[in-house]
């Protein structure tokens, strides 16, 4: 995706808008992060539709900080996928008539005319999922790091 976007930037004179749903939104953000700085300026906006976030190391990176002001995320009020890891930037909560995970389908997102119908906040279950998913992913990373250290210790001792 990053190589493809670099090619687009090299061959397109105008501004570029990136849009992606789910992992596509995540990849759009990441591909933009990977661009050389002069090409990052060609991307005017990245729309992420219920895309998952990133691990803390990514959101703290300089490349992420350089593009986060271009990211506009739309998530349903009961988002699950968009609540995975860390999403920074402008986040708008969209009303969905879907139940549970079916809210991930943009076909369930409510519109009036040409605009989304917005909610003021996420559902409590979505916020709880976000909190526990972050803790679980960080725990898994710590366990994996611990096992790697033990593995190296056993090999070199």
Buried (B, 14 or more C-beta within 10 A) or exposed (E): BEEEBBEBBEEEEEEBEBEBBBEBBBBBBBBBBBBEEEBBEBBEBBBBBBBBBBEBEBBEEEBBEBBBEBBBBBBBBBBBBBBBBBBBBEBEBBBBEBEEEBBBBBEBBBEEEEEBEEBEEBBEBBEEBBEEBBEEBEEEEEEEEEEEEEEEEEEEE
